[in-house]
Amino acid sequence: MRIVLLTFMILLLQPIPSFAKCKQADICEMMKKMDHFSILNECPGSGTLLKECKKVSDVKLAKLPAPNFVDNGDETITDTVNKLRWFKKGTNKRMKLKDAYGFAESENFAGSSNWRLPTLPELQTLLHPEKVVNASGKRSWIHPIFDHSKAHYYWTTTKCDEVSFIEETYQGKLQKKTCHKGESAAWLVLFKVGSSLWFLIQDAKHHVWLVQDLE
């Protein structure tokens, strides 16, 4: 009996592993701001919990139907299939995502004020399967009806907590891109290379391509 009690007391006196103090929710939150090595240094032995946080949703991004673009002659483009009206050209100014929302709400252009930021599926409809000369006279991976000449990244409202992975064909090869950053990151489109990718939102400044819904 004494041996059993002594063993129990020894176990109680053993230091609690540091990773036991780090809950999975804490580690998942750390992933939004820290790299894996820093997390393991903060919570040694937490590799299993880190792996759980890295799991992503298996829900695929819903694609929109192939668009049909028409130039309205007023620096806007209408997609008659998806009932959307686009700026013919993206902004030259870079801005934070929160400021981009405000910019869209205050914009009055081509006789309309109900402009907004696009979702990732919406902005991807502007991508072209080949690098072609567009309305700017420059070559880019965008539908030639649009005016695009700069290597700009464009914001979407789609965050990584909503869509954690995407599959896209990039220069003839199918690629899978995964984001573990939750609501702290958003997906963007880079027409200069014809690709979608994610960026951390905090302090990041990118360009905006506005769209509006047609009734």
CYANA upper distance limits for C-alpha pairs under 8 A (distance plus 0.5 A):
  1 MET  CA      5 LEU  CA      6.81
  2 ARG  CA      6 LEU  CA      6.51
  3 ILE  CA      7 THR  CA      6.60
  4 VAL  CA      8 PHE  CA      6.71
  5 LEU  CA      9 MET  CA      6.69
  6 LEU  CA     10 ILE  CA      6.74
  7 THR  CA     11 LEU  CA      6.83
  8 PHE  CA     12 LEU  CA      6.83
  9 MET  CA     13 LEU  CA      6.77
 10 ILE  CA     14 GLN  CA      6.92
 16 ILE  CA     20 ALA  CA      7.29
 16 ILE  CA     21 LYS  CA      8.33
 17 PRO  CA     21 LYS  CA      7.82
 18 SER  CA     22 CYS  CA      7.63
 18 SER  CA     43 CYS  CA      6.31
 18 SER  CA     44 PRO  CA      6.72
 18 SER  CA     45 GLY  CA      8.27
 19 PHE  CA     23 LYS  CA      8.35
 19 PHE  CA     43 CYS  CA      5.07
 19 PHE  CA     44 PRO  CA      5.89
 19 PHE  CA     45 GLY  CA      6.14
 19 PHE  CA     46 SER  CA      5.76
 21 LYS  CA     43 CYS  CA      8.33
 22 CYS  CA     26 ASP  CA      6.66
 22 CYS  CA     27 ILE  CA      7.15
 22 CYS  CA     43 CYS  CA      6.75
 22 CYS  CA     46 SER  CA      8.30
 23 LYS  CA     27 ILE  CA      6.90
 24 GLN  CA     28 CYS  CA      6.56
 24 GLN  CA     49 LEU  CA      6.16
 24 GLN  CA     50 LEU  CA      8.03
 24 GLN  CA     52 GLU  CA      8.46
 24 GLN  CA     53 CYS  CA      7.75
 25 ALA  CA     29 GLU  CA      6.70
 26 ASP  CA     30 MET  CA      6.72
 27 ILE  CA     31 MET  CA      6.85
 27 ILE  CA     39 ILE  CA      7.75
 27 ILE  CA     49 LEU  CA      7.76
 27 ILE  CA     50 LEU  CA      7.06
 27 ILE  CA     53 CYS  CA      7.89
 28 CYS  CA     32 LYS  CA      7.70
 28 CYS  CA     50 LEU  CA      7.64
 28 CYS  CA     53 CYS  CA      5.74
 29 GLU  CA     33 LYS  CA      8.02
 30 MET  CA     34 MET  CA      6.10
 30 MET  CA     39 ILE  CA      7.37
 31 MET  CA     35 ASP  CA      7.01
 31 MET  CA     36 HIS  CA      7.72
 31 MET  CA     39 ILE  CA      8.09
 31 MET  CA    180 HIS  CA      8.13
 31 MET  CA    181 LYS  CA      7.25
 32 LYS  CA    180 HIS  CA      8.22
 32 LYS  CA    181 LYS  CA      5.52
 32 LYS  CA    182 GLY  CA      7.81
 32 LYS  CA    184 SER  CA      7.03
 34 MET  CA     38 SER  CA      6.68
 34 MET  CA     39 ILE  CA      7.04
 35 ASP  CA     39 ILE  CA      6.97
 36 HIS  CA     40 LEU  CA      6.73
 37 PHE  CA     41 ASN  CA      6.64
 38 SER  CA     42 GLU  CA      6.70
 39 ILE  CA     43 CYS  CA      6.40
 39 ILE  CA     44 PRO  CA      8.36
 40 LEU  CA     44 PRO  CA      5.32
 40 LEU  CA     45 GLY  CA      7.27
 40 LEU  CA     46 SER  CA      6.84
 40 LEU  CA     47 GLY  CA      7.61
 46 SER  CA     50 LEU  CA      6.65
 47 GLY  CA     51 LYS  CA      6.64
 48 THR  CA     52 GLU  CA      6.95
 49 LEU  CA     53 CYS  CA      6.88
 50 LEU  CA     54 LYS  CA      6.91
 51 LYS  CA     55 LYS  CA      7.28
 53 CYS  CA    180 HIS  CA      8.30
 54 LYS  CA    180 HIS  CA      6.42
 55 LYS  CA    180 HIS  CA      8.28
 56 VAL  CA    164 SER  CA      6.36
 56 VAL  CA    165 PHE  CA      7.90
 56 VAL  CA    178 THR  CA      8.42
 56 VAL  CA    179 CYS  CA      8.50
 56 VAL  CA    180 HIS  CA      7.49
 57 SER  CA    163 VAL  CA      8.10
 57 SER  CA    164 SER  CA      6.67
 57 SER  CA    165 PHE  CA      8.10
 58 ASP  CA    165 PHE  CA      8.32
 59 VAL  CA    163 VAL  CA      8.15
 60 LYS  CA    163 VAL  CA      8.15
 60 LYS  CA    165 PHE  CA      7.73
 60 LYS  CA    166 ILE  CA      7.19
 61 LEU  CA    121 PRO  CA      8.03
 61 LEU  CA    163 VAL  CA      7.08
 61 LEU  CA    165 PHE  CA      8.14
 61 LEU  CA    166 ILE  CA      6.67
 62 ALA  CA    121 PRO  CA      7.42
 63 LYS  CA    121 PRO  CA      6.08
 64 LEU  CA     82 ASN  CA      7.92
 64 LEU  CA    121 PRO  CA      6.64
 64 LEU  CA    122 GLU  CA      7.41
 64 LEU  CA    125 THR  CA      7.72
 65 PRO  CA     81 VAL  CA      7.81
 65 PRO  CA     82 ASN  CA      7.55
 66 ALA  CA     81 VAL  CA      8.00
 66 ALA  CA    125 THR  CA      7.43
 67 PRO  CA     79 ASP  CA      6.28
 67 PRO  CA     80 THR  CA      7.60
 67 PRO  CA     81 VAL  CA      5.97
 67 PRO  CA     82 ASN  CA      6.96
 67 PRO  CA    125 THR  CA      6.96
 68 ASN  CA     78 THR  CA      8.40
 68 ASN  CA     79 ASP  CA      5.69
 68 ASN  CA     80 THR  CA      6.10
 68 ASN  CA     81 VAL  CA      6.29
 69 PHE  CA     77 ILE  CA      6.87
 69 PHE  CA     78 THR  CA      6.00
 69 PHE  CA     79 ASP  CA      5.07
 69 PHE  CA     80 THR  CA      7.04
 69 PHE  CA    145 ILE  CA      8.00
 70 VAL  CA     77 ILE  CA      6.10
 70 VAL  CA     78 THR  CA      5.66
 70 VAL  CA     79 ASP  CA      7.00
 70 VAL  CA     80 THR  CA      7.95
 70 VAL  CA    145 ILE  CA      8.50
 71 ASP  CA     75 GLU  CA      8.22
 71 ASP  CA     76 THR  CA      7.00
 71 ASP  CA     77 ILE  CA      5.22
 71 ASP  CA     78 THR  CA      7.03
 71 ASP  CA    145 ILE  CA      7.64
 72 ASN  CA     76 THR  CA      6.23
 72 ASN  CA     77 ILE  CA      6.17
 72 ASN  CA     78 THR  CA      7.33
 74 ASP  CA    110 ALA  CA      6.88
 75 GLU  CA     87 PHE  CA      6.83
 75 GLU  CA     88 LYS  CA      5.65
 75 GLU  CA     89 LYS  CA      8.06
 75 GLU  CA    110 ALA  CA      8.01
 76 THR  CA     85 ARG  CA      7.19
 76 THR  CA     86 TRP  CA      5.95
 76 THR  CA     87 PHE  CA      5.08
 76 THR  CA     88 LYS  CA      5.22
 76 THR  CA    110 ALA  CA      7.92
 77 ILE  CA     85 ARG  CA      6.12
 77 ILE  CA     86 TRP  CA      5.49
 77 ILE  CA     87 PHE  CA      6.75
 77 ILE  CA     88 LYS  CA      6.16
 77 ILE  CA    146 PHE  CA      8.27
 78 THR  CA     83 LYS  CA      7.84
 78 THR  CA     84 LEU  CA      6.34
 78 THR  CA     85 ARG  CA      4.85
 78 THR  CA     86 TRP  CA      6.67
 79 ASP  CA     83 LYS  CA      6.12
 79 ASP  CA     84 LEU  CA      5.61
 79 ASP  CA     85 ARG  CA      6.63
 79 ASP  CA     86 TRP  CA      8.30
 80 THR  CA     84 LEU  CA      7.46
 83 LYS  CA    213 ASP  CA      6.78
 83 LYS  CA    214 LEU  CA      5.68
 83 LYS  CA    215 GLU  CA      7.87
 84 LEU  CA    211 VAL  CA      7.21
 84 LEU  CA    212 GLN  CA      6.27
 84 LEU  CA    213 ASP  CA      5.38
 84 LEU  CA    214 LEU  CA      5.98
 85 ARG  CA    211 VAL  CA      6.09
 85 ARG  CA    212 GLN  CA      5.75
 85 ARG  CA    213 ASP  CA      6.90
 85 ARG  CA    214 LEU  CA      7.16
 86 TRP  CA    209 TRP  CA      8.19
 86 TRP  CA    210 LEU  CA      6.60
 86 TRP  CA    211 VAL  CA      4.93
 86 TRP  CA    212 GLN  CA      7.07
 87 PHE  CA    209 TRP  CA      7.14
 87 PHE  CA    210 LEU  CA      6.26
 87 PHE  CA    211 VAL  CA      6.89
 88 LYS  CA    145 ILE  CA      8.34
 88 LYS  CA    146 PHE  CA      5.70
 88 LYS  CA    147 ASP  CA      6.39
 89 LYS  CA    146 PHE  CA      6.85
 89 LYS  CA    147 ASP  CA      5.52
 89 LYS  CA    148 HIS  CA      6.82
 89 LYS  CA    209 TRP  CA      7.51
 90 GLY  CA    147 ASP  CA      8.41
 90 GLY  CA    148 HIS  CA      7.88
 90 GLY  CA    207 HIS  CA      7.58
 90 GLY  CA    208 VAL  CA      6.27
 90 GLY  CA    209 TRP  CA      4.89
 90 GLY  CA    210 LEU  CA      7.64
 91 THR  CA    207 HIS  CA      6.34
 91 THR  CA    208 VAL  CA      5.98
 91 THR  CA    209 TRP  CA      6.88
 92 ASN  CA    207 HIS  CA      7.21
 93 LYS  CA    206 HIS  CA      8.34
 93 LYS  CA    207 HIS  CA      6.59
 93 LYS  CA    208 VAL  CA      8.50
 94 ARG  CA    205 LYS  CA      5.77
 94 ARG  CA    206 HIS  CA      5.02
 94 ARG  CA    207 HIS  CA      5.09
 94 ARG  CA    208 VAL  CA      8.00
 95 MET  CA     99 ASP  CA      6.60
 95 MET  CA    100 ALA  CA      6.56
 95 MET  CA    204 ALA  CA      8.17
 95 MET  CA    205 LYS  CA      4.94
 95 MET  CA    206 HIS  CA      5.87
 95 MET  CA    207 HIS  CA      6.84
 95 MET  CA    208 VAL  CA      8.49
 96 LYS  CA    100 ALA  CA      6.60
 96 LYS  CA    201 ILE  CA      8.02
 96 LYS  CA    202 GLN  CA      8.35
 96 LYS  CA    203 ASP  CA      6.97
 96 LYS  CA    204 ALA  CA      6.23
 96 LYS  CA    205 LYS  CA      4.97
 96 LYS  CA    206 HIS  CA      7.05
 97 LEU  CA    101 TYR  CA      6.97
 97 LEU  CA    155 TRP  CA      7.54
 97 LEU  CA    201 ILE  CA      7.29
 97 LEU  CA    204 ALA  CA      8.18
 97 LEU  CA    205 LYS  CA      7.63
 97 LEU  CA    206 HIS  CA      8.19
 98 LYS  CA    102 GLY  CA      7.29
 99 ASP  CA    103 PHE  CA      6.60
100 ALA  CA    104 ALA  CA      6.68
100 ALA  CA    117 LEU  CA      8.11
100 ALA  CA    208 VAL  CA      7.37
101 TYR  CA    105 GLU  CA      6.84
101 TYR  CA    116 ARG  CA      7.63
101 TYR  CA    117 LEU  CA      7.31
102 GLY  CA    106 SER  CA      6.77
103 PHE  CA    107 GLU  CA      6.56
104 ALA  CA    114 ASN  CA      8.47
104 ALA  CA    115 TRP  CA      5.96
104 ALA  CA    116 ARG  CA      5.46
104 ALA  CA    117 LEU  CA      7.09
104 ALA  CA    210 LEU  CA      7.38
105 GLU  CA    113 SER  CA      7.83
105 GLU  CA    114 ASN  CA      7.32
105 GLU  CA    115 TRP  CA      6.78
105 GLU  CA    116 ARG  CA      6.99
106 SER  CA    113 SER  CA      7.63
107 GLU  CA    113 SER  CA      6.26
107 GLU  CA    114 ASN  CA      8.28
107 GLU  CA    115 TRP  CA      7.17
108 ASN  CA    112 SER  CA      6.05
108 ASN  CA    113 SER  CA      4.79
108 ASN  CA    114 ASN  CA      8.20
108 ASN  CA    115 TRP  CA      8.29
109 PHE  CA    113 SER  CA      6.87
114 ASN  CA    212 GLN  CA      6.85
115 TRP  CA    210 LEU  CA      6.66
115 TRP  CA    211 VAL  CA      6.11
115 TRP  CA    212 GLN  CA      5.35
116 ARG  CA    210 LEU  CA      6.14
116 ARG  CA    211 VAL  CA      6.04
116 ARG  CA    212 GLN  CA      6.45
117 LEU  CA    155 TRP  CA      8.00
117 LEU  CA    156 THR  CA      6.69
117 LEU  CA    157 THR  CA      6.89
117 LEU  CA    208 VAL  CA      7.72
117 LEU  CA    209 TRP  CA      7.38
117 LEU  CA    210 LEU  CA      5.79
117 LEU  CA    211 VAL  CA      6.70
118 PRO  CA    122 GLU  CA      6.29
118 PRO  CA    123 LEU  CA      6.40
118 PRO  CA    155 TRP  CA      8.36
118 PRO  CA    156 THR  CA      5.80
118 PRO  CA    157 THR  CA      6.69
118 PRO  CA    209 TRP  CA      7.94
118 PRO  CA    210 LEU  CA      7.11
118 PRO  CA    211 VAL  CA      6.55
119 THR  CA    123 LEU  CA      6.77
119 THR  CA    156 THR  CA      5.47
119 THR  CA    157 THR  CA      5.52
119 THR  CA    158 THR  CA      5.92
120 LEU  CA    124 GLN  CA      6.53
120 LEU  CA    156 THR  CA      5.91
120 LEU  CA    157 THR  CA      7.46
120 LEU  CA    158 THR  CA      6.19
120 LEU  CA    187 TRP  CA      7.11
120 LEU  CA    188 LEU  CA      7.62
120 LEU  CA    189 VAL  CA      8.24
121 PRO  CA    125 THR  CA      7.17
122 GLU  CA    126 LEU  CA      8.23
123 LEU  CA    127 LEU  CA      8.11
123 LEU  CA    156 THR  CA      7.80
123 LEU  CA    189 VAL  CA      7.70
124 GLN  CA    189 VAL  CA      7.66
124 GLN  CA    196 SER  CA      8.40
126 LEU  CA    142 ILE  CA      6.17
126 LEU  CA    143 HIS  CA      6.19
127 LEU  CA    141 TRP  CA      6.34
127 LEU  CA    142 ILE  CA      4.99
127 LEU  CA    143 HIS  CA      6.49
127 LEU  CA    191 PHE  CA      7.22
127 LEU  CA    194 GLY  CA      6.86
128 HIS  CA    141 TRP  CA      5.59
128 HIS  CA    142 ILE  CA      5.11
128 HIS  CA    143 HIS  CA      5.46
128 HIS  CA    144 PRO  CA      8.49
128 HIS  CA    194 GLY  CA      7.88
129 PRO  CA    141 TRP  CA      7.28
129 PRO  CA    171 GLN  CA      8.50
129 PRO  CA    194 GLY  CA      8.40
130 GLU  CA    141 TRP  CA      6.36
131 LYS  CA    139 ARG  CA      6.51
131 LYS  CA    140 SER  CA      5.45
131 LYS  CA    141 TRP  CA      4.95
131 LYS  CA    142 ILE  CA      7.72
131 LYS  CA    194 GLY  CA      8.45
132 VAL  CA    138 LYS  CA      8.41
132 VAL  CA    139 ARG  CA      5.44
132 VAL  CA    140 SER  CA      6.11
132 VAL  CA    141 TRP  CA      6.94
132 VAL  CA    142 ILE  CA      7.89
132 VAL  CA    143 HIS  CA      8.33
132 VAL  CA    144 PRO  CA      7.10
133 VAL  CA    137 GLY  CA      6.23
133 VAL  CA    138 LYS  CA      5.70
133 VAL  CA    139 ARG  CA      4.65
133 VAL  CA    140 SER  CA      6.95
133 VAL  CA    144 PRO  CA      6.60
134 ASN  CA    138 LYS  CA      6.42
134 ASN  CA    139 ARG  CA      6.65
134 ASN  CA    140 SER  CA      7.40
134 ASN  CA    142 ILE  CA      7.69
134 ASN  CA    143 HIS  CA      7.32
134 ASN  CA    144 PRO  CA      4.28
134 ASN  CA    145 ILE  CA      6.56
134 ASN  CA    146 PHE  CA      6.56
134 ASN  CA    147 ASP  CA      6.53
134 ASN  CA    148 HIS  CA      7.22
135 ALA  CA    144 PRO  CA      6.44
135 ALA  CA    145 ILE  CA      6.22
135 ALA  CA    146 PHE  CA      6.00
135 ALA  CA    147 ASP  CA      5.04
135 ALA  CA    148 HIS  CA      7.57
136 SER  CA    146 PHE  CA      8.13
136 SER  CA    147 ASP  CA      5.17
136 SER  CA    148 HIS  CA      6.15
136 SER  CA    149 SER  CA      6.52
137 GLY  CA    149 SER  CA      8.21
138 LYS  CA    148 HIS  CA      7.66
138 LYS  CA    149 SER  CA      5.95
139 ARG  CA    149 SER  CA      7.71
140 SER  CA    148 HIS  CA      7.63
140 SER  CA    149 SER  CA      7.61
140 SER  CA    191 PHE  CA      6.66
140 SER  CA    192 LYS  CA      5.60
140 SER  CA    193 VAL  CA      7.54
140 SER  CA    194 GLY  CA      8.00
141 TRP  CA    191 PHE  CA      5.63
141 TRP  CA    192 LYS  CA      6.42
141 TRP  CA    193 VAL  CA      6.66
141 TRP  CA    194 GLY  CA      5.22
142 ILE  CA    146 PHE  CA      7.57
142 ILE  CA    148 HIS  CA      8.07
142 ILE  CA    191 PHE  CA      6.32
142 ILE  CA    192 LYS  CA      8.46
142 ILE  CA    194 GLY  CA      7.70
149 SER  CA    192 LYS  CA      8.32
150 LYS  CA    192 LYS  CA      7.52
151 ALA  CA    190 LEU  CA      7.55
151 ALA  CA    191 PHE  CA      7.73
151 ALA  CA    192 LYS  CA      5.65
152 HIS  CA    190 LEU  CA      6.72
152 HIS  CA    191 PHE  CA      7.96
152 HIS  CA    192 LYS  CA      7.78
152 HIS  CA    206 HIS  CA      7.79
152 HIS  CA    207 HIS  CA      6.92
153 TYR  CA    188 LEU  CA      6.74
153 TYR  CA    189 VAL  CA      6.28
153 TYR  CA    190 LEU  CA      5.34
153 TYR  CA    191 PHE  CA      8.15
153 TYR  CA    206 HIS  CA      6.17
153 TYR  CA    207 HIS  CA      6.38
154 TYR  CA    188 LEU  CA      5.81
154 TYR  CA    189 VAL  CA      5.85
154 TYR  CA    190 LEU  CA      7.04
154 TYR  CA    206 HIS  CA      6.37
154 TYR  CA    207 HIS  CA      5.20
154 TYR  CA    208 VAL  CA      5.68
154 TYR  CA    209 TRP  CA      7.01
155 TRP  CA    186 ALA  CA      8.04
155 TRP  CA    187 TRP  CA      7.35
155 TRP  CA    188 LEU  CA      5.38
155 TRP  CA    189 VAL  CA      7.54
155 TRP  CA    206 HIS  CA      6.84
155 TRP  CA    207 HIS  CA      6.78
155 TRP  CA    208 VAL  CA      6.22
155 TRP  CA    209 TRP  CA      8.09
156 THR  CA    186 ALA  CA      7.37
156 THR  CA    187 TRP  CA      6.43
156 THR  CA    188 LEU  CA      6.13
156 THR  CA    189 VAL  CA      8.29
157 THR  CA    186 ALA  CA      7.37
157 THR  CA    187 TRP  CA      8.03
158 THR  CA    162 GLU  CA      7.10
158 THR  CA    163 VAL  CA      7.43
158 THR  CA    186 ALA  CA      6.22
158 THR  CA    187 TRP  CA      6.34
159 LYS  CA    163 VAL  CA      6.84
159 LYS  CA    164 SER  CA      8.49
159 LYS  CA    182 GLY  CA      7.38
159 LYS  CA    183 GLU  CA      6.04
159 LYS  CA    184 SER  CA      7.98
159 LYS  CA    185 ALA  CA      6.20
159 LYS  CA    186 ALA  CA      4.51
159 LYS  CA    187 TRP  CA      6.56
160 CYS  CA    164 SER  CA      5.25
160 CYS  CA    165 PHE  CA      8.27
160 CYS  CA    179 CYS  CA      6.46
160 CYS  CA    180 HIS  CA      7.42
160 CYS  CA    181 LYS  CA      6.65
160 CYS  CA    182 GLY  CA      5.11
160 CYS  CA    183 GLU  CA      6.18
160 CYS  CA    184 SER  CA      7.98
160 CYS  CA    185 ALA  CA      6.21
160 CYS  CA    186 ALA  CA      6.21
160 CYS  CA    187 TRP  CA      7.61
160 CYS  CA    198 TRP  CA      8.34
161 ASP  CA    181 LYS  CA      7.84
161 ASP  CA    182 GLY  CA      4.48
161 ASP  CA    183 GLU  CA      5.54
162 GLU  CA    182 GLY  CA      8.15
162 GLU  CA    183 GLU  CA      8.29
164 SER  CA    178 THR  CA      6.31
164 SER  CA    179 CYS  CA      5.57
164 SER  CA    180 HIS  CA      7.02
164 SER  CA    182 GLY  CA      8.00
165 PHE  CA    176 LYS  CA      7.42
165 PHE  CA    177 LYS  CA      5.93
165 PHE  CA    178 THR  CA      4.74
165 PHE  CA    179 CYS  CA      6.51
166 ILE  CA    176 LYS  CA      6.22
166 ILE  CA    177 LYS  CA      5.88
166 ILE  CA    178 THR  CA      7.17
167 GLU  CA    174 LEU  CA      7.31
167 GLU  CA    175 GLN  CA      6.02
167 GLU  CA    176 LYS  CA      4.94
167 GLU  CA    177 LYS  CA      6.90
168 GLU  CA    174 LEU  CA      6.13
168 GLU  CA    175 GLN  CA      5.93
168 GLU  CA    176 LYS  CA      7.16
168 GLU  CA    195 SER  CA      8.40
169 THR  CA    173 LYS  CA      5.65
169 THR  CA    174 LEU  CA      4.76
169 THR  CA    175 GLN  CA      6.49
170 TYR  CA    174 LEU  CA      6.76
170 TYR  CA    175 GLN  CA      7.22
170 TYR  CA    194 GLY  CA      7.43
170 TYR  CA    195 SER  CA      6.97
171 GLN  CA    194 GLY  CA      8.50
177 LYS  CA    197 LEU  CA      7.87
179 CYS  CA    185 ALA  CA      8.49
179 CYS  CA    198 TRP  CA      7.46
181 LYS  CA    185 ALA  CA      6.15
181 LYS  CA    200 LEU  CA      8.11
184 SER  CA    200 LEU  CA      6.36
184 SER  CA    201 ILE  CA      6.24
184 SER  CA    202 GLN  CA      7.69
185 ALA  CA    198 TRP  CA      6.96
185 ALA  CA    199 PHE  CA      5.88
185 ALA  CA    200 LEU  CA      4.60
185 ALA  CA    201 ILE  CA      5.51
186 ALA  CA    198 TRP  CA      5.90
186 ALA  CA    199 PHE  CA      6.20
186 ALA  CA    200 LEU  CA      7.01
186 ALA  CA    201 ILE  CA      6.86
187 TRP  CA    196 SER  CA      7.36
187 TRP  CA    197 LEU  CA      6.04
187 TRP  CA    198 TRP  CA      4.64
187 TRP  CA    199 PHE  CA      6.95
188 LEU  CA    196 SER  CA      6.14
188 LEU  CA    197 LEU  CA      5.92
188 LEU  CA    198 TRP  CA      6.21
188 LEU  CA    199 PHE  CA      7.73
189 VAL  CA    194 GLY  CA      8.06
189 VAL  CA    195 SER  CA      6.42
189 VAL  CA    196 SER  CA      4.88
189 VAL  CA    197 LEU  CA      6.90
190 LEU  CA    194 GLY  CA      6.35
190 LEU  CA    195 SER  CA      5.91
190 LEU  CA    196 SER  CA      6.64
190 LEU  CA    197 LEU  CA      8.33
191 PHE  CA    195 SER  CA      7.00
199 PHE  CA    204 ALA  CA      8.21
200 LEU  CA    204 ALA  CA      7.31
